[in-house]
């Protein structure tokens, strides 16, 4: 379907010149990680501008402009109405907008939007040489880019729910159905204003993320490079909200979870202690897991894990970290970002508990509620705790929410080390089992209830316990 008003507005000479000027010198062509991708392949080539809409009940609303690029070898369908011989009305991209804060060594997702439904692809040259296609608005040509301003991505009528999209296949109903949008903040990128107050967030870095999902890109196996991020600056208060603006370079084909490592020691300064890895679910989509462990300076260590669901339709239901017996754990916590504006999902925090063998964070199961607050696509949760033991290589388990054939992924991470064994025969704790300890044991000889020398807990200190002590003889 052609949209002459939008075409005229965007490709007018003055607007086009302003857009190119905002980019500076034309960048080198953007390609996939392995070069040009086979089939259609949409990415976010640029996060270009922002809009602020005000604050309601402590929640500020924003929008981020995105420029898509087709870096593949085939046209990318962009139909918002059926085109005979080409595509159905739901064969177009949907665009998620997210915001993150990196503060005090921790990256947290602090806001999300509903999904902008794409319409009318233009044929511009951000990505390099644009090969215009004969379908015009209804497809994005090979090498072509298509700009969506922040005002378009913040238009409430064009924002549909995330809950109706399978991000792994790119399938969704269209036209979408949704409750009416609340004024000012409804459906837009919602962020708690407290997360942005400059005086309360000294030294914090902020990042915007754009994420495209569409069916033909997914069918070609190109759904893993569709996110990009860029730094945001938080400005002064205006119209009831803090202004935000994009700055610096775009980081195409990188989701914002990468910013934790890329800028963990300051903008552009890598934090090598942040480990990031992809976690693919058999027959489904991908999660990205990042983690960092650092000493607190008081004999304890802080364990921080971030789990981002890129495009898994099965979603995440639990996060389990093994903790050996004898480890003291404190300050168990989480960061959960909530859906909004009438999405059907619960906003309940995950249950945090000590279970057999470790620590577990979990939502309700799918059997308990299909609308539980699972870790849905294009969303990141954090899980954390302190422990009195240093880190060692171990395995976490990411429990999946929806039923399916693929097993719950086991993820290699750092976990607390088992404490050293206690030398029960060193009664005076001098590091040696010797005559002093033997004398102490003989002092307990005979019937003895709950005494330290009754190693086998049989109510007697006898030859069995003497043999055990002699087994520890020497340094201990």
C-alpha positions, 0 to 999 in steps of 0.5 A, spaced: 500 500 500 502 506 498 502 512 502 503 519 498 503 523 505 509 519 508 513 519 502 512 527 500 514 528 508 520 524 508 523 525 501 522 532 500 528 535 498 529 539 505 527 534 509 532 529 506 538 534 506 537 535 513 537 527 514 543 526 511 546 532 514 545 529 521 549 523 519 555 526 517 559 523 512 556 517 508 558 511 512 561 505 509 556 500 507 553 496 513 554 488 512 552 482 516 557 479 521 559 474 515 558 479 509 552 480 505 547 475 508 543 470 503 535 472 503 532 478 506 536 481 512 533 487 516 538 490 521 537 497 525 542 501 521 541 507 525 538 510 531 537 517 529 532 521 533 528 522 540 521 524 542 519 526 549 511 526 551 511 527 558 510 524 565 504 520 568 504 517 575 512 517 575 512 514 568 515 518 562 514 516 555 519 517 549 520 514 542 526 513 538 527 513 531 530 508 527 533 507 520 532 500 517 537 497 512 536 490 508 543 487 508 541 481 504 541 478 497 533 479 496 528 484 497 524 484 504 517 484 504 513 491 507 506 490 506 501 493 511 495 490 506 495 484 502 498 485 495 496 479 490 502 475 488 507 478 493 505 478 500 499 478 506 498 484 510 502 481 516 508 481 512 512 487 514 517 488 520 515 490 527 519 495 531 521 494 539 524 500 542 528 499 549 532 503 554 537 501 558 542 504 564 549 502 566 550 504 573 555 502 578 557 496 574 550 494 573 546 494 566 539 494 567 533 494 562 529 500 565 524 501 559 520 498 553 515 500 548 510 496 544 511 495 537 511 500 531 508 496 525 512 498 519 508 501 513 511 504 506 518 502 505 522 507 502 529 506 498 534 511 501 542 509 501 544 509 509 547 502 508 550 503 501 548 502 494 540 501 494 537 497 489 530 499 488 525 494 487 519 494 483 514 494 489 516 500 491 512 501 498 511 494 499 518 492 499 525 494 502 530 493 496 537 490 496 542 495 500 536 500 501 535 503 508 528 506 510 527 511 516 522 511 521 522 518 525 521 518 533 515 521 531 512 515 527 515 510 532 511 514 538 505 514 534 500 511 539 495 508 533 501 505 530 503 501 536 501 494 537 502 489 543 508 485 543 504 479 546 501 477 539 508 476 536 512 470 535 519 473 534 522 466 532 518 466 526 516 473 525 508 471 525 503 476 528 496 477 526 494 484 522 491 488 523 492 487 531 487 488 536 489 492 543 485 496 548 485 503 547 492 507 549 492 511 555 494 518 554 501 521 554 504 514 556 500 509 553 504 504 548 510 508 548 517 507 551 515 507 558 521 509 563 520 510 571 522 518 571 526 516 578 531 512 573 533 518 569 534 523 575 541 526 574 542 527 581 540 520 583 544 517 577 551 520 577 556 517 572 550 513 569 550 511 562 544 510 558 543 506 551 537 506 546 535 499 543 531 498 536 529 491 534 526 489 528 522 482 527 519 480 521 517 473 517 521 473 511 528 475 515 526 470 520 525 464 515 532 466 512 535 465 518 537 472 519 533 474 525 539 474 530 542 481 528 536 485 528 538 489 534 542 495 535 544 500 540 546 507 541 548 512 547 543 516 550 544 523 553 539 525 559 538 532 559 534 537 563 527 537 565 522 540 559 514 538 559 514 534 565 520 529 563 527 529 562 529 530 555 533 525 552 538 525 545 542 520 541 549 521 541 556 518 538 556 512 534 551 507 532 552 499 534 549 496 529 547 488 529 549 489 537 543 488 542 544 493 548 546 487 553 553 488 549 554 495 552 555 492 559 562 489 556 563 494 551 562 500 556 563 497 563 569 501 565 566 508 562 564 510 555 568 506 550 572 502 555 571 495 555 570 491 562 573 484 560 570 481 566 563 481 563 562 475 560 557 474 554 555 468 550 549 466 546 544 461 548 540 458 543 534 453 544 533 447 540 527 449 535 526 456 538 530 462 538 536 465 542 537 468 549 544 472 551 547 471 558 552 476 561 555 475 567 560 479 572 563 477 579 567 482 583 569 482 590 566 487 595 572 488 599 569 485 605 571 477 604 564 477 600 563 477 592 558 480 588 555 475 583 551 479 577 547 475 571 543 479 566 539 474 561 536 477 555 531 474 551 532 476 543 527 472 540 525 466 543 517 464 543 518 459 549 521 465 553 524 464 560 521 461 566 526 460 571 534 462 573 538 457 577 545 458 580 548 452 584 551 454 590 555 448 594 553 447 602 556 451 607 556 457 602 553 463 606 549 467 601 546 474 602 542 480 598 539 476 593 535 480 588 533 482 581 531 487 576 524 486 572 522 490 567 514 490 566 510 490 560 504 495 560 498 499 557 494 493 557 498 487 555 495 481 558 502 479 562 502 479 569 507 484 572 509 480 579 516 480 581 519 473 580 520 468 586 527 468 589 528 462 594 533 457 596 532 450 594 536 444 594 543 445 591 542 452 590 538 459 588 532 459 584 528 465 581 522 463 577 515 466 575 509 462 575 509 456 570 505 456 563 501 451 566 499 455 572 498 462 567 499 463 560 500 470 562 505 469 567 511 474 567 515 470 564 522 473 560 519 475 554 522 476 547 526 483 547 526 483 554 532 483 559 532 481 567 537 481 572 539 476 577 544 477 583 546 475 590 553 476 594 556 470 597 562 469 602 566 464 597 570 466 590 567 464 583 569 458 580 566 455 573 560 452 573 553 451 570 546 455 571 540 452 568 535 457 564 528 454 565 523 455 559 516 457 560 512 454 554 512 447 553 516 444 547 521 439 545 528 443 546 531 442 553 532 447 558 539 450 556 545 449 561 549 455 561 556 455 563 557 461 568 561 463 574 558 460 581 560 460 588 566 455 590 565 450 595 568 452 602 574 448 604 573 442 608 572 443 615 578 439 619 573 437 625 579 433 629 583 440 630 579 442 636 584 448 638 584 451 631 591 451 630 592 448 623 595 441 626 592 435 629 597 433 634 597 431 641 593 437 644 587 434 640 588 427 642 588 429 649 582 433 648 578 427 645 581 423 651 577 428 655 571 426 652 572 418 652 565 414 653 558 416 653 557 423 650 551 427 647 552 432 642 560 433 643 565 435 638 569 428 639 563 424 637 565 424 629 560 419 627 554 421 632 553 415 635 553 417 642 560 415 644 567 417 644 571 411 643 576 407 638 572 409 632 573 416 633 580 415 635 581 412 629 578 418 625 582 423 629 588 419 627 586 419 620 587 427 620 594 427 624 598 432 622 597 439 618 590 440 617 
